[in-house]
Amino acid sequence: MKKTLFLLILLSLPLALCCQTLASFRNVVPNGYNFWVYTPGDYDSTRAEKPLILFLHGASLSGSDLSRVRKYGPLTAISYGHDIDAVILAPQSPGGSWKADNVENILNWTLAHYSVDTNRIYVIGMSMGGYGTINYTGTYPDRVAAAMALCGGGNLKGYCNLNQFPLWIMHGTADRAVGVGESQKVVNAMKACGDTPLLRFTKLPGQSHAALAKIFYLDETYEWLFSHRLDDSVRHINTDIDITAKTMEKAYQNIDRSKIKVEVVNGQTGNAEPAKTTTDSNSSTADVTYHRVKKGDTLSAIARKYHTTVSKLCQLNHIKETSILQIGQKIKVK
C-alpha cells in the first residue's frame, strides 16, 4: 500500500510542474492592447486568488509581434527558472507611449477573466515602460499595491497621486538613452506635493540604460513587490530589501531553463468586441448560454457542469469530440 501511494505521488509531481501557461490575446479589448497572460502552475487546481504583476515594456519591444515582449521582463524571468507565484499581464504597445486608459482596459478584462487578488496588483516597467508605470499608476493610484519604475520618467499633468502608494524609482547614473534627470523630475514633482514617505529613489552608480533589465531577474524584485498590499492598515514602503549595483551582478547566476516548463497557447483572437464582465467567464443571452473555456477545461467537464452531453455540445458548436479547445473560446451550452 505504501509503495503504491509513493508511486502515485511520484507520478503526480510532473503534473504539478507542467501547468504554467502563457496565453496570447489579440484584438479582444476595445481601446486596449494585445497582451500575454501568464498563470502559475497551481492556478487552476487551487483557484485561489493570485497577485497580479503588470509589466510595461520599453520602446524596443513595440510592434505587432507579441513574441518580442518575451525578450526581457517577468516573462523572461519565468523562462530562466524563476518561480513567480502570480498572474503576469504583459501587453504590447503597437508603437508610441503607453496610454493609461488603454492599460486600464486590459487590466479590467484580465480581472474579469482570471482569479486575481485586487489588493495585490503590482506594476513594473522599464524605459518607455518606466514612463508608462508612472503615468498609469499616477492616473489610477487606487489600483496599485506597489510599483517599480526603471530608467524612465513621467508625462503626467500632476504627480501628487504618486504619493499614495509604495513606489520605487531606479535609474542608472550612466544612462545615455534616458538621463537620470528624467526620474529626478518625477521625484521633485512628488516632493512638491508634500511628504513622500512611500517613495524610494535609487541612483545606481555606473549602470547603463540596458543594465537595469537585470532587475527583472532578481528574487529581491518580486519579494519587494509582494511585501505590500493595497489593504494594508497603514501604507508603508519596504526598505529592508535592497537592490544595488552589487546585487544586480547576480542576476544571471542561477538561470535554469529546465526548472520550469511553460505551455504557450493562443488564448483568444477577436475583433475587439467588448469583453464580458463576469468572473466565471460564462455568459447568457435570452435562451442561449455560452461557456468561455478556461485552462484545463474539457468537453466532458463542460457537459457535466451544464447537465448536458458531449454529443449535444458538439452538435451546438459544430465540432468533433476530438476537437482541441482553446483558452477564451466560447462554447454554446444551450
SEGU-884396 format. One record per residue (C-alpha): x negated, y, z; residue number from 1; residue in three letters. Coordinates in pm, 1 decimal. Example, Ala and Ser with C-alpha at 12.3 -4.5 7.8 and 13.67 -1.06 7.14 Angstrom:
2
<ketor u="-1230.0" v="-450.0" w="780.0" seq="1" type="Ala"/>
<ketor u="-1367.0" v="-106.0" w="714.0" seq="2" type="Ser"/>
***
This chain:
334
<ketor u="0.0" v="0.0" w="0.0" seq="1" type="Met"/>
<ketor u="-279.7" v="239.8" w="93.2" seq="2" type="Lys"/>
<ketor u="-466.5" v="156.0" w="-227.8" seq="3" type="Lys"/>
<ketor u="-155.7" v="225.0" w="-434.9" seq="4" type="Thr"/>
<ketor u="-99.6" v="558.0" w="-259.4" seq="5" type="Leu"/>
<ketor u="-462.9" v="654.2" w="-317.0" seq="6" type="Phe"/>
<ketor u="-433.8" v="575.3" w="-688.6" seq="7" type="Leu"/>
<ketor u="-117.6" v="785.1" w="-715.2" seq="8" type="Leu"/>
<ketor u="-297.6" v="1079.4" w="-554.3" seq="9" type="Ile"/>
<ketor u="-589.4" v="1043.1" w="-795.0" seq="10" type="Leu"/>
<ketor u="-356.2" v="1029.4" w="-1092.6" seq="11" type="Leu"/>
<ketor u="-180.1" v="1344.8" w="-976.8" seq="12" type="Ser"/>
<ketor u="-499.2" v="1551.0" w="-949.0" seq="13" type="Leu"/>
<ketor u="-548.7" v="1618.2" w="-1323.4" seq="14" type="Pro"/>
<ketor u="-189.0" v="1731.2" w="-1348.2" seq="15" type="Leu"/>
<ketor u="-245.8" v="1987.9" w="-1075.8" seq="16" type="Ala"/>
<ketor u="-543.7" v="2127.4" w="-1265.4" seq="17" type="Leu"/>
<ketor u="-398.1" v="2136.9" w="-1615.5" seq="18" type="Cys"/>
<ketor u="-95.8" v="2358.2" w="-1574.5" seq="19" type="Cys"/>
<ketor u="-238.7" v="2706.6" w="-1610.8" seq="20" type="Gln"/>
<ketor u="-57.6" v="2861.0" w="-1904.2" seq="21" type="Thr"/>
<ketor u="-132.4" v="3163.4" w="-2119.0" seq="22" type="Leu"/>
<ketor u="167.4" v="3266.8" w="-2328.8" seq="23" type="Ala"/>
<ketor u="170.2" v="3530.5" w="-2602.0" seq="24" type="Ser"/>
<ketor u="470.8" v="3757.0" w="-2663.5" seq="25" type="Phe"/>
<ketor u="514.6" v="3969.1" w="-2974.1" seq="26" type="Arg"/>
<ketor u="785.4" v="4222.7" w="-3057.0" seq="27" type="Asn"/>
<ketor u="1011.3" v="4122.7" w="-2768.1" seq="28" type="Val"/>
<ketor u="1029.1" v="4450.5" w="-2572.7" seq="29" type="Val"/>
<ketor u="1158.7" v="4771.1" w="-2733.8" seq="30" type="Pro"/>
<ketor u="917.1" v="5061.4" w="-2680.0" seq="31" type="Asn"/>
<ketor u="665.5" v="4822.6" w="-2534.2" seq="32" type="Gly"/>
<ketor u="354.6" v="4633.0" w="-2640.5" seq="33" type="Tyr"/>
<ketor u="261.6" v="4282.2" w="-2748.6" seq="34" type="Asn"/>
<ketor u="122.0" v="4104.2" w="-2445.3" seq="35" type="Phe"/>
<ketor u="-9.1" v="3792.6" w="-2275.7" seq="36" type="Trp"/>
<ketor u="133.3" v="3642.0" w="-1956.5" seq="37" type="Val"/>
<ketor u="-85.9" v="3402.0" w="-1758.3" seq="38" type="Tyr"/>
<ketor u="63.3" v="3177.6" w="-1489.9" seq="39" type="Thr"/>
<ketor u="-149.6" v="2977.5" w="-1241.8" seq="40" type="Pro"/>
<ketor u="-138.5" v="2601.9" w="-1205.5" seq="41" type="Gly"/>
<ketor u="121.1" v="2571.3" w="-928.6" seq="42" type="Asp"/>
<ketor u="354.7" v="2838.2" w="-1069.3" seq="43" type="Tyr"/>
<ketor u="630.0" v="2604.5" w="-1192.4" seq="44" type="Asp"/>
<ketor u="602.9" v="2342.9" w="-920.8" seq="45" type="Ser"/>
<ketor u="637.2" v="2587.1" w="-632.9" seq="46" type="Thr"/>
<ketor u="847.4" v="2864.3" w="-793.8" seq="47" type="Arg"/>
<ketor u="712.3" v="3080.7" w="-511.6" seq="48" type="Ala"/>
<ketor u="682.4" v="3448.3" w="-594.8" seq="49" type="Glu"/>
<ketor u="330.5" v="3525.7" w="-713.5" seq="50" type="Lys"/>
<ketor u="136.0" v="3851.7" w="-709.5" seq="51" type="Pro"/>
<ketor u="102.9" v="4021.1" w="-1048.1" seq="52" type="Leu"/>
<ketor u="-208.2" v="4180.9" w="-1196.9" seq="53" type="Ile"/>
<ketor u="-151.3" v="4428.4" w="-1479.8" seq="54" type="Leu"/>
<ketor u="-465.6" v="4460.3" w="-1692.8" seq="55" type="Phe"/>
<ketor u="-511.9" v="4754.0" w="-1931.0" seq="56" type="Leu"/>
<ketor u="-798.0" v="4713.0" w="-2178.1" seq="57" type="His"/>
<ketor u="-1026.0" v="4969.4" w="-2340.9" seq="58" type="Gly"/>
<ketor u="-1011.1" v="5110.4" w="-2693.7" seq="59" type="Ala"/>
<ketor u="-1233.5" v="4840.1" w="-2846.4" seq="60" type="Ser"/>
<ketor u="-968.1" v="4572.0" w="-2787.2" seq="61" type="Leu"/>
<ketor u="-684.0" v="4765.6" w="-2951.7" seq="62" type="Ser"/>
<ketor u="-512.2" v="4637.3" w="-3266.1" seq="63" type="Gly"/>
<ketor u="-269.7" v="4362.1" w="-3366.2" seq="64" type="Ser"/>
<ketor u="-484.9" v="4057.1" w="-3288.9" seq="65" type="Asp"/>
<ketor u="-386.2" v="3954.2" w="-2936.0" seq="66" type="Leu"/>
<ketor u="-688.9" v="3728.6" w="-2904.2" seq="67" type="Ser"/>
<ketor u="-903.6" v="4042.9" w="-2869.4" seq="68" type="Arg"/>
<ketor u="-750.5" v="4106.7" w="-2526.9" seq="69" type="Val"/>
<ketor u="-932.0" v="3795.2" w="-2404.8" seq="70" type="Arg"/>
<ketor u="-1280.3" v="3937.0" w="-2477.0" seq="71" type="Lys"/>
<ketor u="-1314.6" v="4076.7" w="-2124.7" seq="72" type="Tyr"/>
<ketor u="-1099.2" v="4125.5" w="-1818.4" seq="73" type="Gly"/>
<ketor u="-899.1" v="3894.9" w="-1589.7" seq="74" type="Pro"/>
<ketor u="-805.8" v="3654.5" w="-1872.6" seq="75" type="Leu"/>
<ketor u="-1175.1" v="3607.2" w="-1946.1" seq="76" type="Thr"/>
<ketor u="-1240.3" v="3560.4" w="-1573.7" seq="77" type="Ala"/>
<ketor u="-991.4" v="3272.5" w="-1581.9" seq="78" type="Ile"/>
<ketor u="-1175.4" v="3113.8" w="-1875.0" seq="79" type="Ser"/>
<ketor u="-1501.0" v="3149.2" w="-1679.1" seq="80" type="Tyr"/>
<ketor u="-1357.6" v="2936.8" w="-1398.6" seq="81" type="Gly"/>
<ketor u="-1215.0" v="3194.4" w="-1158.8" seq="82" type="His"/>
<ketor u="-900.1" v="3062.1" w="-993.7" seq="83" type="Asp"/>
<ketor u="-685.4" v="3376.9" w="-975.7" seq="84" type="Ile"/>
<ketor u="-361.0" v="3288.1" w="-799.6" seq="85" type="Asp"/>
<ketor u="-143.7" v="3547.9" w="-971.1" seq="86" type="Ala"/>
<ketor u="65.8" v="3615.7" w="-1275.8" seq="87" type="Val"/>
<ketor u="-150.2" v="3824.5" w="-1511.1" seq="88" type="Ile"/>
<ketor u="16.1" v="4064.6" w="-1753.9" seq="89" type="Leu"/>
<ketor u="-223.9" v="4176.1" w="-2028.8" seq="90" type="Ala"/>
<ketor u="-73.0" v="4396.7" w="-2302.4" seq="91" type="Pro"/>
<ketor u="-246.1" v="4514.8" w="-2618.7" seq="92" type="Gln"/>
<ketor u="-238.7" v="4872.2" w="-2738.6" seq="93" type="Ser"/>
<ketor u="-198.7" v="4889.2" w="-3117.4" seq="94" type="Pro"/>
<ketor u="-422.6" v="5196.2" w="-3104.7" seq="95" type="Gly"/>
<ketor u="-430.7" v="5520.5" w="-2911.3" seq="96" type="Gly"/>
<ketor u="-396.0" v="5581.4" w="-2539.8" seq="97" type="Ser"/>
<ketor u="-167.9" v="5381.4" w="-2311.3" seq="98" type="Trp"/>
<ketor u="185.8" v="5514.9" w="-2266.8" seq="99" type="Lys"/>
<ketor u="307.8" v="5480.8" w="-1908.5" seq="100" type="Ala"/>
<ketor u="672.3" v="5428.7" w="-2007.5" seq="101" type="Asp"/>
<ketor u="582.9" v="5153.1" w="-2254.9" seq="102" type="Asn"/>
<ketor u="375.6" v="4978.3" w="-1988.7" seq="103" type="Val"/>
<ketor u="670.3" v="5004.9" w="-1750.3" seq="104" type="Glu"/>
<ketor u="899.7" v="4847.6" w="-2011.0" seq="105" type="Asn"/>
<ketor u="688.4" v="4534.3" w="-2048.7" seq="106" type="Ile"/>
<ketor u="641.4" v="4511.4" w="-1672.6" seq="107" type="Leu"/>
<ketor u="1019.8" v="4518.9" w="-1627.7" seq="108" type="Asn"/>
<ketor u="1053.1" v="4241.8" w="-1886.6" seq="109" type="Trp"/>
<ketor u="796.1" v="4031.6" w="-1702.9" seq="110" type="Thr"/>
<ketor u="967.0" v="4083.0" w="-1367.1" seq="111" type="Leu"/>
<ketor u="1296.2" v="3970.9" w="-1525.3" seq="112" type="Ala"/>
<ketor u="1146.3" v="3652.9" w="-1667.9" seq="113" type="His"/>
<ketor u="884.9" v="3546.9" w="-1411.9" seq="114" type="Tyr"/>
<ketor u="885.6" v="3490.3" w="-1036.7" seq="115" type="Ser"/>
<ketor u="682.0" v="3785.9" w="-906.4" seq="116" type="Val"/>
<ketor u="639.1" v="3936.4" w="-559.9" seq="117" type="Asp"/>
<ketor u="722.0" v="4301.6" w="-629.4" seq="118" type="Thr"/>
<ketor u="534.9" v="4403.7" w="-313.6" seq="119" type="Asn"/>
<ketor u="213.5" v="4270.6" w="-468.4" seq="120" type="Arg"/>
<ketor u="177.6" v="4438.5" w="-808.8" seq="121" type="Ile"/>
<ketor u="-179.1" v="4544.9" w="-887.9" seq="122" type="Tyr"/>
<ketor u="-319.2" v="4747.6" w="-1177.3" seq="123" type="Val"/>
<ketor u="-674.0" v="4736.9" w="-1310.3" seq="124" type="Ile"/>
<ketor u="-810.2" v="4894.9" w="-1626.4" seq="125" type="Gly"/>
<ketor u="-1138.5" v="4988.5" w="-1788.4" seq="126" type="Met"/>
<ketor u="-1237.2" v="5280.9" w="-2013.0" seq="127" type="Ser"/>
<ketor u="-918.7" v="5373.1" w="-2204.9" seq="128" type="Met"/>
<ketor u="-756.2" v="5127.6" w="-1964.0" seq="129" type="Gly"/>
<ketor u="-903.4" v="5328.6" w="-1675.7" seq="130" type="Gly"/>
<ketor u="-718.5" v="5631.0" w="-1811.0" seq="131" type="Tyr"/>
<ketor u="-412.6" v="5410.4" w="-1854.1" seq="132" type="Gly"/>
<ketor u="-436.4" v="5291.1" w="-1494.7" seq="133" type="Thr"/>
<ketor u="-443.8" v="5648.1" w="-1364.7" seq="134" type="Ile"/>
<ketor u="-162.1" v="5761.3" w="-1594.1" seq="135" type="Asn"/>
<ketor u="63.8" v="5460.6" w="-1528.5" seq="136" type="Tyr"/>
<ketor u="18.7" v="5449.1" w="-1150.8" seq="137" type="Thr"/>
<ketor u="47.4" v="5827.5" w="-1125.1" seq="138" type="Gly"/>
<ketor u="379.3" v="5805.3" w="-1312.7" seq="139" type="Thr"/>
<ketor u="513.1" v="5500.1" w="-1127.6" seq="140" type="Tyr"/>
<ketor u="341.9" v="5506.2" w="-784.3" seq="141" type="Pro"/>
<ketor u="628.0" v="5318.4" w="-617.3" seq="142" type="Asp"/>
<ketor u="535.8" v="5009.1" w="-820.6" seq="143" type="Arg"/>
<ketor u="178.9" v="4978.0" w="-701.0" seq="144" type="Val"/>
<ketor u="30.0" v="4783.6" w="-410.2" seq="145" type="Ala"/>
<ketor u="-323.1" v="4886.7" w="-515.2" seq="146" type="Ala"/>
<ketor u="-515.4" v="4984.6" w="-828.0" seq="147" type="Ala"/>
<ketor u="-868.4" v="4994.7" w="-968.7" seq="148" type="Met"/>
<ketor u="-967.6" v="5242.5" w="-1241.1" seq="149" type="Ala"/>
<ketor u="-1303.7" v="5167.0" w="-1402.6" seq="150" type="Leu"/>
<ketor u="-1509.5" v="5418.6" w="-1603.9" seq="151" type="Cys"/>
<ketor u="-1206.1" v="5617.6" w="-1715.3" seq="152" type="Gly"/>
<ketor u="-1034.9" v="5942.7" w="-1631.4" seq="153" type="Gly"/>
<ketor u="-681.6" v="6080.3" w="-1644.5" seq="154" type="Gly"/>
<ketor u="-442.0" v="6280.5" w="-1857.3" seq="155" type="Asn"/>
<ketor u="-169.5" v="6348.1" w="-1601.2" seq="156" type="Leu"/>
<ketor u="2.8" v="6682.5" w="-1560.1" seq="157" type="Lys"/>
<ketor u="-11.9" v="6632.2" w="-1184.5" seq="158" type="Gly"/>
<ketor u="-223.7" v="6394.0" w="-976.3" seq="159" type="Tyr"/>
<ketor u="-56.6" v="6410.8" w="-635.3" seq="160" type="Cys"/>
<ketor u="128.5" v="6079.6" w="-678.6" seq="161" type="Asn"/>
<ketor u="-206.8" v="5900.5" w="-684.4" seq="162" type="Leu"/>
<ketor u="-241.1" v="5970.5" w="-312.4" seq="163" type="Asn"/>
<ketor u="48.9" v="5737.5" w="-232.6" seq="164" type="Gln"/>
<ketor u="-130.9" v="5401.8" w="-273.0" seq="165" type="Phe"/>
<ketor u="-479.8" v="5247.3" w="-235.4" seq="166" type="Pro"/>
<ketor u="-686.7" v="5347.7" w="-538.4" seq="167" type="Leu"/>
<ketor u="-1047.9" v="5255.0" w="-605.9" seq="168" type="Trp"/>
<ketor u="-1213.3" v="5456.2" w="-882.4" seq="169" type="Ile"/>
<ketor u="-1553.0" v="5330.5" w="-1003.4" seq="170" type="Met"/>
<ketor u="-1787.1" v="5482.0" w="-1259.8" seq="171" type="His"/>
<ketor u="-2146.3" v="5423.2" w="-1365.8" seq="172" type="Gly"/>
<ketor u="-2380.1" v="5721.2" w="-1343.1" seq="173" type="Thr"/>
<ketor u="-2549.1" v="5618.5" w="-1671.1" seq="174" type="Ala"/>
<ketor u="-2222.4" v="5602.3" w="-1865.9" seq="175" type="Asp"/>
<ketor u="-2275.4" v="5775.7" w="-2201.5" seq="176" type="Arg"/>
<ketor u="-1936.1" v="5679.2" w="-2350.9" seq="177" type="Ala"/>
<ketor u="-1718.0" v="5834.2" w="-2079.0" seq="178" type="Val"/>
<ketor u="-1914.1" v="6053.7" w="-1841.6" seq="179" type="Gly"/>
<ketor u="-1874.5" v="6007.2" w="-1467.6" seq="180" type="Val"/>
<ketor u="-1739.0" v="6363.1" w="-1458.7" seq="181" type="Gly"/>
<ketor u="-1408.9" v="6233.3" w="-1602.0" seq="182" type="Glu"/>
<ketor u="-1346.6" v="6027.1" w="-1289.0" seq="183" type="Ser"/>
<ketor u="-1469.9" v="6316.2" w="-1075.0" seq="184" type="Gln"/>
<ketor u="-1199.8" v="6538.4" w="-1227.0" seq="185" type="Lys"/>
<ketor u="-932.2" v="6289.9" w="-1114.2" seq="186" type="Val"/>
<ketor u="-1079.8" v="6278.4" w="-764.1" seq="187" type="Val"/>
<ketor u="-1094.2" v="6658.8" w="-745.3" seq="188" type="Asn"/>
<ketor u="-731.0" v="6685.8" w="-858.3" seq="189" type="Ala"/>
<ketor u="-624.1" v="6433.0" w="-594.5" seq="190" type="Met"/>
<ketor u="-810.2" v="6623.3" w="-322.1" seq="191" type="Lys"/>
<ketor u="-644.2" v="6946.6" w="-434.3" seq="192" type="Ala"/>
<ketor u="-313.5" v="6782.3" w="-334.2" seq="193" type="Cys"/>
<ketor u="-430.2" v="6723.9" w="23.1" seq="194" type="Gly"/>
<ketor u="-598.8" v="6449.8" w="222.6" seq="195" type="Asp"/>
<ketor u="-697.7" v="6133.9" w="31.2" seq="196" type="Thr"/>
<ketor u="-721.4" v="5854.1" w="292.2" seq="197" type="Pro"/>
<ketor u="-619.1" v="5591.3" w="34.5" seq="198" type="Leu"/>
<ketor u="-890.0" v="5681.9" w="-217.5" seq="199" type="Leu"/>
<ketor u="-1230.9" v="5521.9" w="-272.8" seq="200" type="Arg"/>
<ketor u="-1463.8" v="5673.1" w="-529.7" seq="201" type="Phe"/>
<ketor u="-1777.5" v="5474.2" w="-605.5" seq="202" type="Thr"/>
<ketor u="-2053.2" v="5604.6" w="-832.0" seq="203" type="Lys"/>
<ketor u="-2262.7" v="5307.7" w="-942.4" seq="204" type="Leu"/>
<ketor u="-2625.9" v="5421.4" w="-987.6" seq="205" type="Pro"/>
<ketor u="-2780.0" v="5337.6" w="-1323.9" seq="206" type="Gly"/>
<ketor u="-2476.2" v="5149.2" w="-1454.1" seq="207" type="Gln"/>
<ketor u="-2369.9" v="5197.8" w="-1815.8" seq="208" type="Ser"/>
<ketor u="-2016.9" v="5205.7" w="-1955.1" seq="209" type="His"/>
<ketor u="-2012.5" v="4839.6" w="-2063.0" seq="210" type="Ala"/>
<ketor u="-2171.1" v="4720.8" w="-1738.5" seq="211" type="Ala"/>
<ketor u="-1851.3" v="4778.3" w="-1544.8" seq="212" type="Leu"/>
<ketor u="-1688.8" v="4482.8" w="-1724.3" seq="213" type="Ala"/>
<ketor u="-1881.9" v="4270.4" w="-1473.8" seq="214" type="Lys"/>
<ketor u="-1637.6" v="4381.6" w="-1205.8" seq="215" type="Ile"/>
<ketor u="-1370.2" v="4157.1" w="-1357.4" seq="216" type="Phe"/>
<ketor u="-1585.5" v="3851.8" w="-1280.0" seq="217" type="Tyr"/>
<ketor u="-1639.7" v="3919.9" w="-911.0" seq="218" type="Leu"/>
<ketor u="-1433.0" v="3744.9" w="-645.0" seq="219" type="Asp"/>
<ketor u="-1452.5" v="4067.9" w="-444.1" seq="220" type="Glu"/>
<ketor u="-1239.5" v="4244.5" w="-704.1" seq="221" type="Thr"/>
<ketor u="-939.1" v="4020.1" w="-655.1" seq="222" type="Tyr"/>
<ketor u="-991.0" v="3984.8" w="-281.1" seq="223" type="Glu"/>
<ketor u="-979.2" v="4363.8" w="-253.9" seq="224" type="Trp"/>
<ketor u="-663.8" v="4395.6" w="-463.5" seq="225" type="Leu"/>
<ketor u="-481.2" v="4115.4" w="-282.2" seq="226" type="Phe"/>
<ketor u="-561.7" v="4262.6" w="59.5" seq="227" type="Ser"/>
<ketor u="-297.6" v="4533.5" w="2.1" seq="228" type="His"/>
<ketor u="81.8" v="4517.7" w="-9.1" seq="229" type="Arg"/>
<ketor u="338.3" v="4774.0" w="-111.0" seq="230" type="Leu"/>
<ketor u="542.7" v="4699.1" w="201.4" seq="231" type="Asp"/>
<ketor u="254.8" v="4735.2" w="449.8" seq="232" type="Asp"/>
<ketor u="397.1" v="4910.3" w="756.6" seq="233" type="Ser"/>
<ketor u="105.9" v="5153.8" w="736.2" seq="234" type="Val"/>
<ketor u="-61.1" v="5200.8" w="398.6" seq="235" type="Arg"/>
<ketor u="-435.8" v="5156.0" w="425.8" seq="236" type="His"/>
<ketor u="-730.9" v="5102.2" w="194.5" seq="237" type="Ile"/>
<ketor u="-969.9" v="4812.9" w="243.4" seq="238" type="Asn"/>
<ketor u="-1322.8" v="4942.1" w="300.0" seq="239" type="Thr"/>
<ketor u="-1463.6" v="4611.4" w="427.0" seq="240" type="Asp"/>
<ketor u="-1506.5" v="4467.3" w="78.4" seq="241" type="Ile"/>
<ketor u="-1776.0" v="4646.2" w="-118.4" seq="242" type="Asp"/>
<ketor u="-1880.0" v="4641.5" w="-483.4" seq="243" type="Ile"/>
<ketor u="-2220.6" v="4784.0" w="-564.7" seq="244" type="Thr"/>
<ketor u="-2472.4" v="4762.4" w="-848.2" seq="245" type="Ala"/>
<ketor u="-2631.9" v="4480.5" w="-646.8" seq="246" type="Lys"/>
<ketor u="-2300.2" v="4298.7" w="-617.9" seq="247" type="Thr"/>
<ketor u="-2249.2" v="4321.8" w="-993.3" seq="248" type="Met"/>
<ketor u="-2572.1" v="4129.5" w="-1056.3" seq="249" type="Glu"/>
<ketor u="-2398.3" v="3805.3" w="-953.9" seq="250" type="Lys"/>
<ketor u="-2106.9" v="3848.4" w="-1197.1" seq="251" type="Ala"/>
<ketor u="-2219.9" v="3570.1" w="-1430.8" seq="252" type="Tyr"/>
<ketor u="-2389.5" v="3340.5" w="-1179.6" seq="253" type="Gln"/>
<ketor u="-2111.2" v="3089.0" w="-1119.6" seq="254" type="Asn"/>
<ketor u="-1948.1" v="3051.2" w="-1460.4" seq="255" type="Ile"/>
<ketor u="-1797.4" v="2703.6" w="-1502.9" seq="256" type="Asp"/>
<ketor u="-1578.2" v="2679.0" w="-1812.0" seq="257" type="Arg"/>
<ketor u="-1487.3" v="2317.6" w="-1726.3" seq="258" type="Ser"/>
<ketor u="-1341.1" v="2412.5" w="-1390.4" seq="259" type="Lys"/>
<ketor u="-1007.0" v="2548.3" w="-1509.8" seq="260" type="Ile"/>
<ketor u="-811.1" v="2433.9" w="-1813.6" seq="261" type="Lys"/>
<ketor u="-569.1" v="2684.6" w="-1961.6" seq="262" type="Val"/>
<ketor u="-296.2" v="2587.9" w="-2206.4" seq="263" type="Glu"/>
<ketor u="-244.9" v="2863.1" w="-2465.6" seq="264" type="Val"/>
<ketor u="106.9" v="2874.8" w="-2612.2" seq="265" type="Val"/>
<ketor u="321.4" v="3100.8" w="-2826.5" seq="266" type="Asn"/>
<ketor u="570.6" v="3241.6" w="-2578.6" seq="267" type="Gly"/>
<ketor u="815.4" v="3435.3" w="-2792.3" seq="268" type="Gln"/>
<ketor u="825.3" v="3639.1" w="-3108.9" seq="269" type="Thr"/>
<ketor u="1120.5" v="3862.8" w="-3179.7" seq="270" type="Gly"/>
<ketor u="1242.4" v="4182.4" w="-3334.2" seq="271" type="Asn"/>
<ketor u="1207.1" v="4395.3" w="-3021.1" seq="272" type="Ala"/>
<ketor u="1563.3" v="4331.3" w="-2911.6" seq="273" type="Glu"/>
<ketor u="1643.8" v="4443.6" w="-2555.6" seq="274" type="Pro"/>
<ketor u="1517.3" v="4188.6" w="-2307.5" seq="275" type="Ala"/>
<ketor u="1761.4" v="4005.3" w="-2082.3" seq="276" type="Lys"/>
<ketor u="1754.6" v="4136.5" w="-1727.4" seq="277" type="Thr"/>
<ketor u="1820.3" v="3809.2" w="-1547.7" seq="278" type="Thr"/>
<ketor u="1568.0" v="3643.7" w="-1319.0" seq="279" type="Thr"/>
<ketor u="1655.6" v="3287.0" w="-1419.9" seq="280" type="Asp"/>
<ketor u="1623.4" v="3361.6" w="-1792.1" seq="281" type="Ser"/>
<ketor u="1975.1" v="3240.2" w="-1867.4" seq="282" type="Asn"/>
<ketor u="2244.8" v="3444.9" w="-2036.5" seq="283" type="Ser"/>
<ketor u="2603.9" v="3410.5" w="-2147.9" seq="284" type="Ser"/>
<ketor u="2847.2" v="3598.8" w="-2364.1" seq="285" type="Thr"/>
<ketor u="3214.3" v="3500.5" w="-2388.6" seq="286" type="Ala"/>
<ketor u="3223.2" v="3119.1" w="-2435.5" seq="287" type="Asp"/>
<ketor u="2860.7" v="3090.6" w="-2544.6" seq="288" type="Val"/>
<ketor u="2587.8" v="3020.4" w="-2288.5" seq="289" type="Thr"/>
<ketor u="2214.1" v="3019.5" w="-2350.9" seq="290" type="Tyr"/>
<ketor u="1917.2" v="2894.2" w="-2153.4" seq="291" type="His"/>
<ketor u="1578.9" v="3059.0" w="-2206.2" seq="292" type="Arg"/>
<ketor u="1305.6" v="2796.0" w="-2199.6" seq="293" type="Val"/>
<ketor u="1051.2" v="2813.3" w="-1918.6" seq="294" type="Lys"/>
<ketor u="723.1" v="2624.3" w="-1891.3" seq="295" type="Lys"/>
<ketor u="793.8" v="2259.1" w="-1809.2" seq="296" type="Gly"/>
<ketor u="1149.4" v="2256.8" w="-1947.3" seq="297" type="Asp"/>
<ketor u="1260.9" v="1953.8" w="-2148.2" seq="298" type="Thr"/>
<ketor u="1585.0" v="1889.1" w="-2334.1" seq="299" type="Leu"/>
<ketor u="1683.1" v="1623.5" w="-2081.2" seq="300" type="Ser"/>
<ketor u="1620.3" v="1858.6" w="-1786.9" seq="301" type="Ala"/>
<ketor u="1823.1" v="2135.4" w="-1952.5" seq="302" type="Ile"/>
<ketor u="2102.1" v="1888.3" w="-2028.3" seq="303" type="Ala"/>
<ketor u="2117.1" v="1779.2" w="-1662.8" seq="304" type="Arg"/>
<ketor u="2122.6" v="2139.1" w="-1541.8" seq="305" type="Lys"/>
<ketor u="2423.4" v="2227.9" w="-1757.4" seq="306" type="Tyr"/>
<ketor u="2602.6" v="1892.0" w="-1722.5" seq="307" type="His"/>
<ketor u="2577.9" v="1810.4" w="-2091.1" seq="308" type="Thr"/>
<ketor u="2382.6" v="1567.0" w="-2308.6" seq="309" type="Thr"/>
<ketor u="2064.5" v="1591.0" w="-2514.3" seq="310" type="Val"/>
<ketor u="2264.3" v="1487.0" w="-2819.2" seq="311" type="Ser"/>
<ketor u="2504.3" v="1778.7" w="-2767.4" seq="312" type="Lys"/>
<ketor u="2216.7" v="2025.2" w="-2724.0" seq="313" type="Leu"/>
<ketor u="2060.9" v="1903.1" w="-3047.4" seq="314" type="Cys"/>
<ketor u="2392.8" v="1949.6" w="-3227.9" seq="315" type="Gln"/>
<ketor u="2443.3" v="2301.6" w="-3094.9" seq="316" type="Leu"/>
<ketor u="2088.9" v="2412.4" w="-3179.5" seq="317" type="Asn"/>
<ketor u="2031.2" v="2213.5" w="-3499.6" seq="318" type="His"/>
<ketor u="1722.1" v="2049.6" w="-3356.9" seq="319" type="Ile"/>
<ketor u="1599.0" v="1694.2" w="-3304.3" seq="320" type="Lys"/>
<ketor u="1544.2" v="1512.2" w="-2975.7" seq="321" type="Glu"/>
<ketor u="1172.5" v="1518.0" w="-3057.5" seq="322" type="Thr"/>
<ketor u="1161.3" v="1894.7" w="-3119.9" seq="323" type="Ser"/>
<ketor u="896.5" v="2084.3" w="-2922.2" seq="324" type="Ile"/>
<ketor u="1041.6" v="2364.1" w="-2708.5" seq="325" type="Leu"/>
<ketor u="862.1" v="2698.3" w="-2689.9" seq="326" type="Gln"/>
<ketor u="849.5" v="2918.2" w="-2381.1" seq="327" type="Ile"/>
<ketor u="1100.6" v="3200.4" w="-2421.8" seq="328" type="Gly"/>
<ketor u="1306.0" v="3007.5" w="-2679.8" seq="329" type="Gln"/>
<ketor u="1684.1" v="3046.8" w="-2641.5" seq="330" type="Lys"/>
<ketor u="1873.7" v="2717.0" w="-2625.7" seq="331" type="Ile"/>
<ketor u="2252.1" v="2723.5" w="-2668.7" seq="332" type="Lys"/>
<ketor u="2405.2" v="2501.1" w="-2399.2" seq="333" type="Val"/>
<ketor u="2773.7" v="2556.6" w="-2475.4" seq="334" type="Lys"/>
***
